[in-house]
Amino acid sequence: MEADRNATGWVGRFEHASQPTATTTINGDHATVIDSYGVRWTPPATSQATPGGGALFYRGQPRAWHAAARRDRTGWRLWSVTIPPWCGSYSRCGAAPPRRSRCPSSRRS
């Protein structure tokens, strides 16, 4: 996230993204959990105001995280977590930031 902030000025923050595909399955002493997280992107403070007075932000597409747990004599233990890669899933990683373009109606004739 720091590299994205340095390259574009935008700040990313993970947020839980409740999805209908979230599941928990317990099978004896093994469990799997699938849940989704997305990133909320906010622009640099200098560009957050909009003409309408609201703040800008972009909420990225949620991605599924997979966790496995195992139960032993003292309780459940996290066994593994598989998360989507940062580059290509949550961030464009090195791609040029999108440019703002003028609306055709705002051009002077």
N, C-alpha and C positions, 0 to 999 in steps of 0.2 A: 504494500500500500504506500510505503514511503517513496518508492521509485515513481509511482503514479503521481503522487503529490508534487514531487520535485519536477517532473516532466510537464505536468499540465496545470498544477495548482488545485485540481479537484481533490477532495478528501473522500475516501471510502470508509464505510462502517458496516460491519456485518450485522444483519438483522434476522431474527427467526421469521420464517415465512411459512405460516400454516398452510399446508397443502392437503388435498384429499388423499394424496398418495402416502401420507405419513402412516407408518405401521410399526407395531411392536409384536414380535412373535417369540414366544417362549416354548422351547422344546426340551423338556427335562432340565438339565443343568446348563443349557446353551440358550442364548437369546440374541435376537437381531433387532435393531432399531433402524428405521429409515426415516429421516426428517430432512426438511429443506431449509436452506439459508440463502439469502440474497445479500447484495451490497447496495446500500443507499449512498449515492454519489452527490456531493454538494460542491458547487463551484467556489472559486476563491471569493473571499468576503467582498472584494471590490465589484463583483459582478452579480451579487445575489438579488439585488432589487430589480423588480420587473416594472414595466409601465403601469400595471394594474395594482402594484403595491405588495404583491406576494413574493415569497422567497422561492427560488428555483431549486429543484433537486431532481435527480433521476434515480428511479428504483430499478436495479438490474433484474434480469430473469433469475428466479430461484433455482438452485441446483440441489440435488439430493446428496446427502451425506449418509453413509452406511456405517453402523457401529455394531460390533459383536461383543458380547459379554459372556462370562462363564461364572457359574456359582461354585464356590468351594465351601469349606467348613465354616468360614467367617462371613460369608455373604457374596454378593455379586461383585465381580471385578471386570473392568474394561479390558477387553482382549485386543481389539484392533479397531481402527477408524480409517475409513477410506473417504477422502474428500476430493472433489474435482480440482484439477490444476488451476492455479491462479490465472496464468496466461492462457487466453483463449476461452476461458469459462466466465470469469468475473471481470477480467481486464483485457484491454487490447494490447498491452505490453509493448510499448515502443512504437505503436502506430501513431501517426500524426493526429492530434486532437481534431474533432470536427470543427469546421469553420462556419461562422454565421454568414448567411447570405441575405441580401436585401430582398424584400418582397418586390415583385415587379411593379406594384402600385406605388411604391415609395420612391421610384426613380423619377428624377426631374426630366421633363421634356425640353 
